[in-house]
Amino acid sequence: MIREGRGPVSRAVRESTKRILRGYGEATAGLRRGPDFVIIGAKRGGSTSLYNYMLEHPNIVPLFPGRQHIKGPHYYDTQYARGLAWYRSYFPIEVCGRHLARPKLRPALCGEASPYYLFHPLAAERLARDHPHVRIIAVLRDPVERAYSHFKERTHHRGESLSFEDALDAEADRLRGEEERIIAEPGYLSAEHENHSYLAQGRYLDMLPRWFKFFPREQIHIAVSEEFYADPDRHVNEVWTFLGLPPCRLASQVRYNYMPAPKMAPETRRRLQQSVAEHNRDLADLLGRPLPWPAPAASVR
């Protein structure tokens, strides 16, 4: 068995292989249909786990090439300038309505998961223009826990030098004018908007109306992260049903991208819960269902 090397030569070979495969994908883009479903986020909400669980269904095929375990190309947020042929290069070749990856299966569905889509101000319109009938899946997490998990991810990747509390205090200044510039200059990429939006990416009431504007509600499935992780088999089957697939037993329930860390300071948690309480109530009204997220705890004197 040949083991994959880790040195600079091996990295160069891997990168060269990726370029060749992507070039082949672009050259055959006309044979590639594009997504049947897209998981749009929320970031740190469970989209990686959901996507990997969904791949266990025999009627769902992975992105191309499957051996690279690609989850999402981020085309409709940060890679839009690459063009539609580049995006379609990630999807399997389809002949006579069947994916060559699994030609005996009908339907054989393929989708992607790019969790910045939910928050990006142009992603919904872009996706709807190219694929108006695609099924949209969102996984919403308690905004307080989502913010802290997002912060932990940034510190893990050395993309955040501030403490959590200082980062929250700095967020408004960091994001000031960024969304407006993304809209005004569609080629502009904002690292601040994507990476330092700890609270903003949990304000789902600011994002969901954009998606409801461009896609009918019956094309959008909204799951709640805490419920999803409490019973993955049930909730993944709900997603499969939403896609028109028969039920399937979930074999693995590994939690992907889990990052253990010290607990959030109680006072910080209480302050954040107070700040999102009204938002969460209004979101529950919008969705027409209760949400399992904790209400603000009383302060201790």
C-alpha positions in Angstrom: 0.0 0.0 0.0 1.3 3.4 -0.9 1.1 5.9 1.9 0.4 9.5 1.3 3.5 11.6 2.0 3.5 14.9 4.0 6.6 16.6 2.6 6.7 19.6 0.2 7.0 17.3 -2.8 4.0 15.3 -1.8 2.0 18.5 -1.2 3.1 19.7 -4.7 1.9 16.4 -6.2 -1.5 16.7 -4.3 -2.0 20.3 -5.5 -1.1 19.4 -9.0 -3.5 16.5 -8.9 -6.3 18.8 -7.6 -5.7 21.3 -10.5 -5.8 18.5 -13.1 -9.0 17.1 -11.7 -10.6 20.5 -11.4 -9.6 21.3 -15.0 -11.2 18.1 -16.1 -14.3 19.0 -14.2 -14.5 22.4 -15.8 -14.0 20.9 -19.3 -17.0 18.6 -18.7 -19.1 21.1 -16.8 -21.8 20.9 -19.5 -22.5 17.3 -18.4 -22.7 18.3 -14.8 -26.2 19.4 -13.5 -25.3 21.2 -10.3 -26.7 20.8 -6.8 -30.0 19.1 -5.9 -29.6 20.5 -2.3 -27.4 23.1 -0.6 -26.7 23.3 3.2 -26.3 27.1 3.7 -25.3 27.1 7.4 -25.3 28.4 10.0 -21.5 28.3 10.5 -20.7 26.2 13.6 -24.3 24.9 13.5 -23.7 21.3 12.5 -23.5 21.6 8.7 -20.4 19.4 8.5 -22.0 16.6 10.6 -25.3 16.8 8.6 -23.6 16.7 5.3 -21.5 13.6 6.2 -24.5 11.9 7.7 -26.5 12.6 4.5 -23.8 10.9 2.4 -24.7 7.6 4.1 -27.9 7.4 2.1 -27.3 5.2 -1.0 -29.1 7.7 -3.2 -26.8 10.6 -2.4 -23.4 10.9 -4.2 -20.4 13.0 -3.0 -18.9 15.9 -4.8 -16.3 15.3 -7.4 -13.8 13.9 -6.9 -15.3 11.8 -4.0 -11.9 10.7 -2.6 -11.1 14.3 -1.6 -14.0 14.5 0.8 -15.0 18.0 -0.3 -18.0 19.4 1.6 -18.5 22.7 -0.2 -16.8 24.9 -2.8 -18.0 28.2 -1.3 -18.8 29.4 -4.8 -21.8 31.7 -4.0 -19.9 33.6 -1.3 -16.1 33.8 -1.8 -15.4 32.0 -5.1 -18.1 33.6 -7.3 -15.5 35.1 -9.7 -14.4 31.7 -10.8 -17.5 31.2 -12.9 -20.3 28.7 -13.1 -18.3 26.1 -15.0 -15.9 26.0 -12.1 -18.8 25.4 -9.7 -20.3 22.7 -11.7 -17.0 20.9 -11.9 -17.6 19.8 -8.4 -20.7 17.8 -9.3 -20.9 14.3 -10.9 -21.3 13.8 -14.6 -25.0 13.1 -15.5 -26.1 11.2 -18.6 -29.8 10.6 -19.4 -30.8 11.8 -15.9 -28.4 9.5 -14.0 -25.2 10.3 -12.3 -22.3 8.2 -13.7 -21.1 7.8 -10.1 -24.1 5.5 -9.4 -25.9 4.9 -12.7 -28.3 2.3 -11.3 -29.8 4.6 -8.7 -32.7 6.9 -9.4 -32.9 9.4 -8.0 -29.2 10.0 -7.3 -28.8 13.3 -5.7 -25.8 15.5 -5.0 -25.4 18.6 -3.0 -22.9 20.8 -1.1 -22.5 22.5 2.2 -21.0 26.0 2.4 -22.0 27.5 5.8 -21.1 31.1 5.0 -23.9 31.2 2.4 -26.5 31.9 5.1 -24.8 35.1 6.3 -23.4 36.3 3.0 -25.6 39.1 1.6 -25.5 38.1 -2.0 -25.4 34.3 -1.8 -29.2 33.7 -1.9 -29.8 35.8 -5.0 -26.8 34.3 -6.8 -27.9 30.7 -6.0 -31.5 31.4 -7.0 -30.5 32.9 -10.3 -28.5 29.8 -11.3 -30.5 27.0 -9.6 -34.0 28.3 -8.7 -35.3 24.8 -7.9 -32.6 23.7 -5.5 -33.5 22.5 -2.1 -32.2 24.7 0.8 -31.2 23.3 4.2 -30.3 25.4 7.2 -29.2 24.3 10.7 -29.7 27.0 13.3 -27.8 26.9 16.6 -28.4 28.8 19.8 -26.8 32.2 18.9 -24.8 32.3 22.2 -23.3 28.8 21.8 -22.7 29.5 18.1 -20.8 32.7 18.8 -18.5 31.0 21.3 -17.9 28.0 19.0 -17.1 30.4 16.2 -14.6 32.2 18.4 -13.0 28.9 19.4 -12.6 27.9 15.8 -10.9 31.2 15.0 -8.5 30.9 17.9 -7.8 27.3 17.0 -6.7 28.5 13.5 -4.8 31.5 15.0 -7.2 33.9 13.4 -8.2 35.7 16.6 -5.9 37.4 19.0 -8.5 38.9 21.4 -10.3 37.3 24.3 -13.9 36.3 23.7 -15.2 39.3 25.6 -12.9 41.8 23.8 -13.8 40.3 20.4 -17.5 40.8 21.2 -16.8 44.4 22.1 -14.8 44.9 19.0 -17.3 43.3 16.6 -19.3 46.3 15.7 -16.2 48.3 14.7 -14.7 45.3 12.8 -17.9 44.8 10.7 -18.8 48.4 10.2 -19.4 49.0 6.5 -18.3 45.5 5.4 -21.7 44.2 4.3 -22.4 47.4 2.4 -19.1 47.1 0.6 -19.7 43.4 -0.3 -23.0 44.5 -1.9 -21.5 47.5 -3.7 -18.4 45.7 -4.8 -19.4 42.0 -5.6 -15.8 41.0 -6.0 -14.8 42.2 -2.6 -13.9 39.5 0.0 -14.2 40.5 3.6 -12.3 38.4 6.1 -13.8 40.4 8.9 -17.4 39.8 7.7 -16.8 36.0 7.4 -14.5 35.4 10.4 -15.2 38.0 13.1 -19.0 38.1 13.0 -19.5 36.1 16.2 -22.8 37.7 17.2 -23.9 38.8 13.7 -23.9 35.3 12.3 -26.4 34.2 14.9 -28.9 37.0 14.1 -30.9 34.7 11.9 -33.8 37.2 11.6 -31.4 39.3 9.5 -30.6 36.5 7.1 -33.6 34.2 6.7 -35.8 36.9 5.0 -33.2 37.1 2.2 -33.6 33.3 1.5 -37.4 33.5 1.8 -37.4 36.3 -0.8 -35.6 34.2 -3.4 -36.9 30.7 -2.6 -40.4 29.4 -1.8 -40.8 28.3 1.8 -41.5 24.7 0.7 -38.0 24.6 -0.8 -36.4 25.5 2.5 -35.9 23.0 5.4 -34.8 24.5 8.7 -33.4 22.3 11.5 -32.3 23.2 15.0 -28.8 22.1 15.9 -29.5 21.1 19.5 -32.4 18.9 18.4 -30.4 17.5 15.5 -27.5 16.4 17.7 -30.0 15.0 20.3 -31.5 12.6 17.7 -29.4 12.5 14.5 -31.1 9.5 13.0 -34.6 11.2 13.2 -33.5 14.5 11.9 -31.3 13.3 9.1 -34.3 11.2 7.9 -36.4 14.3 8.0 -33.9 15.9 5.6 -33.9 12.8 3.4 -37.7 12.9 3.3 -37.6 16.6 2.4 -35.4 15.6 -0.6 -37.9 12.9 -1.6 -35.7 10.0 -0.6 -36.9 6.9 1.3 -35.9 6.4 4.9 -32.5 5.0 5.8 -30.8 3.9 9.0 -28.0 6.2 10.0 -24.9 4.0 10.7 -22.5 6.6 12.2 -23.2 9.5 14.6 -19.7 10.9 14.9 -19.8 14.6 15.7 -17.6 16.4 13.2 -15.5 19.5 13.9 -16.1 19.3 17.6 -13.7 21.6 19.5 -13.5 21.2 23.3 -12.6 24.3 25.2 -12.9 26.0 28.6 -16.5 26.9 29.4 -17.8 30.4 28.7 -17.7 32.8 31.7 -21.1 32.7 33.4 -21.4 36.5 33.3 -20.6 36.6 29.6 -23.2 33.9 28.9 -25.8 35.7 30.9 -25.1 39.0 29.1 -25.3 37.3 25.7 -28.5 35.5 26.5 -30.1 38.8 27.5 -28.9 40.4 24.2 -30.5 37.6 22.0 -33.7 36.9 24.0 -35.9 39.2 22.0 -34.4 38.0 18.7 -35.0 34.4 19.7 -38.7 35.1 20.6 -39.2 36.8 17.2 -37.4 34.0 15.4 -39.7 31.5 17.0 -42.7 33.5 15.8 -41.3 33.6 12.3 -40.7 29.9 12.2 -44.0 29.1 13.9 -42.4 26.8 16.5 -40.7 27.0 19.9 -36.9 27.0 20.1 -35.0 25.0 22.7 -32.5 27.7 23.5 -32.1 28.9 27.2 -33.7 32.1 28.3 -31.5 34.6 30.2 -30.6 33.5 33.7 -31.3 36.0 36.5 -28.2 37.9 37.7 -26.8 36.9 41.1 -26.3 39.7 43.6 
